[in-house]
Amino acid sequence: MQLTVETLPPYRIAYVRQVGPYGPANAQAMERLKKWAEQRNLLTDSAVLFGIPQDHPAATPPENCRYDACIVLSEADPIDDAVSEGFFPGGSYAICRIEHTVEEIKEAWAAIFPALQSGGYRMDDKPIVERYTGELLRAELCELCVPIKPLS
């Protein structure tokens, strides 16, 4: 597994929240967000989308797990009642690019935390993020972005 370290900037975002067990409903939330963004000409090749699971499923009952499907907005982009507005704080992340398949995602989760530790990092106390761009979506890829801080 190849990890790169990147500092993600803070972003203004629009998001659609799904509450309930993680799974197919997350993809439905992302599709609702993409449809909203496409109607406003925001879903371009340079668009940045995030999937952000807000809760750890081992610590949160499935019916209370929150998943946010997000798109980065400029300061000038208007929003409406179909989405919520939020803020992505940015920070240091370990990035792993993978095929967007169940098998690849499972393999990445099994390997990512040992790779972080061997690289001198540990997970920071922020949600893990799935990042997509127009280019990644066309190639059926995504990036897992794990918030990190140095081992201490």
C-alpha positions as protocol buffer text, in pm:
chain_id: "A"
residue {
  index: 1
  type: MET
  ca { x: 0 y: 0 z: 0 }
}
residue {
  index: 2
  type: GLN
  ca { x: 130 y: 341 z: -93 }
}
residue {
  index: 3
  type: LEU
  ca { x: 50 y: 630 z: 140 }
}
residue {
  index: 4
  type: THR
  ca { x: 126 y: 992 z: 73 }
}
residue {
  index: 5
  type: VAL
  ca { x: 96 y: 1270 z: 329 }
}
residue {
  index: 6
  type: GLU
  ca { x: -91 y: 1580 z: 228 }
}
residue {
  index: 7
  type: THR
  ca { x: -215 y: 1891 z: 404 }
}
residue {
  index: 8
  type: LEU
  ca { x: -576 y: 1942 z: 301 }
}
residue {
  index: 9
  type: PRO
  ca { x: -695 y: 2303 z: 313 }
}
residue {
  index: 10
  type: PRO
  ca { x: -1011 y: 2413 z: 492 }
}
residue {
  index: 11
  type: TYR
  ca { x: -1315 y: 2418 z: 266 }
}
residue {
  index: 12
  type: ARG
  ca { x: -1668 y: 2550 z: 260 }
}
residue {
  index: 13
  type: ILE
  ca { x: -1891 y: 2252 z: 175 }
}
residue {
  index: 14
  type: ALA
  ca { x: -2247 y: 2161 z: 90 }
}
residue {
  index: 15
  type: TYR
  ca { x: -2360 y: 1825 z: 222 }
}
residue {
  index: 16
  type: VAL
  ca { x: -2642 y: 1572 z: 236 }
}
residue {
  index: 17
  type: ARG
  ca { x: -2656 y: 1374 z: 560 }
}
residue {
  index: 18
  type: GLN
  ca { x: -2763 y: 1011 z: 582 }
}
residue {
  index: 19
  type: VAL
  ca { x: -2848 y: 879 z: 931 }
}
residue {
  index: 20
  type: GLY
  ca { x: -2862 y: 503 z: 980 }
}
residue {
  index: 21
  type: PRO
  ca { x: -2648 y: 197 z: 917 }
}
residue {
  index: 22
  type: TYR
  ca { x: -2353 y: 256 z: 686 }
}
residue {
  index: 23
  type: GLY
  ca { x: -2400 y: 85 z: 351 }
}
residue {
  index: 24
  type: PRO
  ca { x: -2611 y: 138 z: 37 }
}
residue {
  index: 25
  type: ALA
  ca { x: -2787 y: 442 z: 184 }
}
residue {
  index: 26
  type: ASN
  ca { x: -2451 y: 625 z: 186 }
}
residue {
  index: 27
  type: ALA
  ca { x: -2429 y: 584 z: -191 }
}
residue {
  index: 28
  type: GLN
  ca { x: -2786 y: 713 z: -222 }
}
residue {
  index: 29
  type: ALA
  ca { x: -2691 y: 1026 z: -25 }
}
residue {
  index: 30
  type: MET
  ca { x: -2394 y: 1079 z: -257 }
}
residue {
  index: 31
  type: GLU
  ca { x: -2618 y: 1041 z: -562 }
}
residue {
  index: 32
  type: ARG
  ca { x: -2862 y: 1301 z: -420 }
}
residue {
  index: 33
  type: LEU
  ca { x: -2571 y: 1539 z: -364 }
}
residue {
  index: 34
  type: LYS
  ca { x: -2429 y: 1481 z: -713 }
}
residue {
  index: 35
  type: LYS
  ca { x: -2770 y: 1541 z: -870 }
}
residue {
  index: 36
  type: TRP
  ca { x: -2801 y: 1868 z: -677 }
}
residue {
  index: 37
  type: ALA
  ca { x: -2448 y: 1972 z: -778 }
}
residue {
  index: 38
  type: GLU
  ca { x: -2499 y: 1877 z: -1143 }
}
residue {
  index: 39
  type: GLN
  ca { x: -2817 y: 2091 z: -1164 }
}
residue {
  index: 40
  type: ARG
  ca { x: -2605 y: 2386 z: -1051 }
}
residue {
  index: 41
  type: ASN
  ca { x: -2310 y: 2312 z: -1282 }
}
residue {
  index: 42
  type: LEU
  ca { x: -2088 y: 2234 z: -981 }
}
residue {
  index: 43
  type: LEU
  ca { x: -2010 y: 1875 z: -1079 }
}
residue {
  index: 44
  type: THR
  ca { x: -1712 y: 1952 z: -1302 }
}
residue {
  index: 45
  type: ASP
  ca { x: -1384 y: 1767 z: -1360 }
}
residue {
  index: 46
  type: SER
  ca { x: -1225 y: 1983 z: -1092 }
}
residue {
  index: 47
  type: ALA
  ca { x: -1502 y: 1931 z: -836 }
}
residue {
  index: 48
  type: VAL
  ca { x: -1393 y: 1778 z: -504 }
}
residue {
  index: 49
  type: LEU
  ca { x: -1639 y: 1552 z: -325 }
}
residue {
  index: 50
  type: PHE
  ca { x: -1605 y: 1392 z: 17 }
}
residue {
  index: 51
  type: GLY
  ca { x: -1781 y: 1103 z: 184 }
}
residue {
  index: 52
  type: ILE
  ca { x: -1744 y: 1152 z: 558 }
}
residue {
  index: 53
  type: PRO
  ca { x: -1859 y: 885 z: 803 }
}
residue {
  index: 54
  type: GLN
  ca { x: -1904 y: 1090 z: 1120 }
}
residue {
  index: 55
  type: ASP
  ca { x: -1932 y: 802 z: 1367 }
}
residue {
  index: 56
  type: HIS
  ca { x: -1736 y: 485 z: 1441 }
}
residue {
  index: 57
  type: PRO
  ca { x: -1980 y: 196 z: 1393 }
}
residue {
  index: 58
  type: ALA
  ca { x: -1825 y: 1 z: 1683 }
}
residue {
  index: 59
  type: ALA
  ca { x: -1904 y: 287 z: 1922 }
}
residue {
  index: 60
  type: THR
  ca { x: -2233 y: 417 z: 1777 }
}
residue {
  index: 61
  type: PRO
  ca { x: -2555 y: 219 z: 1731 }
}
residue {
  index: 62
  type: PRO
  ca { x: -2613 y: 163 z: 1357 }
}
residue {
  index: 63
  type: GLU
  ca { x: -2936 y: 361 z: 1357 }
}
residue {
  index: 64
  type: ASN
  ca { x: -2745 y: 667 z: 1483 }
}
residue {
  index: 65
  type: CYS
  ca { x: -2446 y: 657 z: 1244 }
}
residue {
  index: 66
  type: ARG
  ca { x: -2411 y: 974 z: 1036 }
}
residue {
  index: 67
  type: TYR
  ca { x: -2264 y: 989 z: 685 }
}
residue {
  index: 68
  type: ASP
  ca { x: -2216 y: 1318 z: 501 }
}
residue {
  index: 69
  type: ALA
  ca { x: -2190 y: 1331 z: 121 }
}
residue {
  index: 70
  type: CYS
  ca { x: -2014 y: 1663 z: 51 }
}
residue {
  index: 71
  type: ILE
  ca { x: -1897 y: 1886 z: -231 }
}
residue {
  index: 72
  type: VAL
  ca { x: -1648 y: 2169 z: -197 }
}
residue {
  index: 73
  type: LEU
  ca { x: -1794 y: 2511 z: -270 }
}
residue {
  index: 74
  type: SER
  ca { x: -1640 y: 2845 z: -352 }
}
residue {
  index: 75
  type: GLU
  ca { x: -1740 y: 3141 z: -138 }
}
residue {
  index: 76
  type: ALA
  ca { x: -1963 y: 3258 z: -423 }
}
residue {
  index: 77
  type: ASP
  ca { x: -2154 y: 2930 z: -476 }
}
residue {
  index: 78
  type: PRO
  ca { x: -2512 y: 2961 z: -347 }
}
residue {
  index: 79
  type: ILE
  ca { x: -2686 y: 2684 z: -157 }
}
residue {
  index: 80
  type: ASP
  ca { x: -3053 y: 2614 z: -93 }
}
residue {
  index: 81
  type: ASP
  ca { x: -3272 y: 2404 z: 134 }
}
residue {
  index: 82
  type: ALA
  ca { x: -3190 y: 2079 z: -50 }
}
residue {
  index: 83
  type: VAL
  ca { x: -2846 y: 2068 z: 117 }
}
residue {
  index: 84
  type: SER
  ca { x: -2678 y: 2182 z: 436 }
}
residue {
  index: 85
  type: GLU
  ca { x: -2379 y: 2412 z: 452 }
}
residue {
  index: 86
  type: GLY
  ca { x: -2072 y: 2313 z: 649 }
}
residue {
  index: 87
  type: PHE
  ca { x: -1701 y: 2357 z: 694 }
}
residue {
  index: 88
  type: PHE
  ca { x: -1424 y: 2101 z: 640 }
}
residue {
  index: 89
  type: PRO
  ca { x: -1136 y: 2202 z: 872 }
}
residue {
  index: 90
  type: GLY
  ca { x: -852 y: 2051 z: 669 }
}
residue {
  index: 91
  type: GLY
  ca { x: -527 y: 1934 z: 823 }
}
residue {
  index: 92
  type: SER
  ca { x: -266 y: 1660 z: 776 }
}
residue {
  index: 93
  type: TYR
  ca { x: -390 y: 1342 z: 611 }
}
residue {
  index: 94
  type: ALA
  ca { x: -240 y: 1016 z: 492 }
}
residue {
  index: 95
  type: ILE
  ca { x: -383 y: 952 z: 145 }
}
residue {
  index: 96
  type: CYS
  ca { x: -431 y: 609 z: -9 }
}
residue {
  index: 97
  type: ARG
  ca { x: -566 y: 586 z: -367 }
}
residue {
  index: 98
  type: ILE
  ca { x: -766 y: 268 z: -433 }
}
residue {
  index: 99
  type: GLU
  ca { x: -1018 y: 119 z: -671 }
}
residue {
  index: 100
  type: HIS
  ca { x: -1365 y: 199 z: -544 }
}
residue {
  index: 101
  type: THR
  ca { x: -1468 y: -163 z: -483 }
}
residue {
  index: 102
  type: VAL
  ca { x: -1573 y: -340 z: -164 }
}
residue {
  index: 103
  type: GLU
  ca { x: -1270 y: -571 z: -186 }
}
residue {
  index: 104
  type: GLU
  ca { x: -1016 y: -289 z: -233 }
}
residue {
  index: 105
  type: ILE
  ca { x: -1169 y: -86 z: 48 }
}
residue {
  index: 106
  type: LYS
  ca { x: -1153 y: -385 z: 287 }
}
residue {
  index: 107
  type: GLU
  ca { x: -790 y: -450 z: 194 }
}
residue {
  index: 108
  type: ALA
  ca { x: -701 y: -85 z: 245 }
}
residue {
  index: 109
  type: TRP
  ca { x: -863 y: -74 z: 590 }
}
residue {
  index: 110
  type: ALA
  ca { x: -668 y: -384 z: 693 }
}
residue {
  index: 111
  type: ALA
  ca { x: -336 y: -233 z: 582 }
}
residue {
  index: 112
  type: ILE
  ca { x: -369 y: 140 z: 646 }
}
residue {
  index: 113
  type: PHE
  ca { x: -324 y: 155 z: 1024 }
}
residue {
  index: 114
  type: PRO
  ca { x: -9 y: -63 z: 1037 }
}
residue {
  index: 115
  type: ALA
  ca { x: 129 y: 148 z: 749 }
}
residue {
  index: 116
  type: LEU
  ca { x: 60 y: 468 z: 944 }
}
residue {
  index: 117
  type: GLN
  ca { x: 241 y: 340 z: 1250 }
}
residue {
  index: 118
  type: SER
  ca { x: 541 y: 218 z: 1053 }
}
residue {
  index: 119
  type: GLY
  ca { x: 553 y: 564 z: 891 }
}
residue {
  index: 120
  type: GLY
  ca { x: 567 y: 736 z: 1230 }
}
residue {
  index: 121
  type: TYR
  ca { x: 204 y: 851 z: 1246 }
}
residue {
  index: 122
  type: ARG
  ca { x: -114 y: 778 z: 1433 }
}
residue {
  index: 123
  type: MET
  ca { x: -471 y: 870 z: 1354 }
}
residue {
  index: 124
  type: ASP
  ca { x: -581 y: 1215 z: 1466 }
}
residue {
  index: 125
  type: ASP
  ca { x: -918 y: 1265 z: 1634 }
}
residue {
  index: 126
  type: LYS
  ca { x: -1114 y: 1364 z: 1320 }
}
residue {
  index: 127
  type: PRO
  ca { x: -1327 y: 1161 z: 1079 }
}
residue {
  index: 128
  type: ILE
  ca { x: -1169 y: 961 z: 800 }
}
residue {
  index: 129
  type: VAL
  ca { x: -1268 y: 1098 z: 460 }
}
residue {
  index: 130
  type: GLU
  ca { x: -1327 y: 941 z: 120 }
}
residue {
  index: 131
  type: ARG
  ca { x: -1222 y: 1192 z: -147 }
}
residue {
  index: 132
  type: TYR
  ca { x: -1340 y: 1194 z: -508 }
}
residue {
  index: 133
  type: THR
  ca { x: -1279 y: 1420 z: -807 }
}
residue {
  index: 134
  type: GLY
  ca { x: -1428 y: 1405 z: -1155 }
}
residue {
  index: 135
  type: GLU
  ca { x: -1112 y: 1230 z: -1275 }
}
residue {
  index: 136
  type: LEU
  ca { x: -1122 y: 973 z: -994 }
}
residue {
  index: 137
  type: LEU
  ca { x: -1493 y: 904 z: -1046 }
}
residue {
  index: 138
  type: ARG
  ca { x: -1441 y: 834 z: -1417 }
}
residue {
  index: 139
  type: ALA
  ca { x: -1156 y: 594 z: -1332 }
}
residue {
  index: 140
  type: GLU
  ca { x: -1366 y: 428 z: -1056 }
}
residue {
  index: 141
  type: LEU
  ca { x: -1109 y: 528 z: -795 }
}
residue {
  index: 142
  type: CYS
  ca { x: -1131 y: 702 z: -461 }
}
residue {
  index: 143
  type: GLU
  ca { x: -886 y: 824 z: -202 }
}
residue {
  index: 144
  type: LEU
  ca { x: -906 y: 727 z: 162 }
}
residue {
  index: 145
  type: CYS
  ca { x: -784 y: 1022 z: 366 }
}
residue {
  index: 146
  type: VAL
  ca { x: -690 y: 942 z: 725 }
}
residue {
  index: 147
  type: PRO
  ca { x: -628 y: 1236 z: 959 }
}
residue {
  index: 148
  type: ILE
  ca { x: -282 y: 1197 z: 1113 }
}
residue {
  index: 149
  type: LYS
  ca { x: -45 y: 1333 z: 1372 }
}
residue {
  index: 150
  type: PRO
  ca { x: 307 y: 1222 z: 1460 }
}
residue {
  index: 151
  type: LEU
  ca { x: 354 y: 937 z: 1705 }
}
residue {
  index: 152
  type: SER
  ca { x: 440 y: 1078 z: 2046 }
}
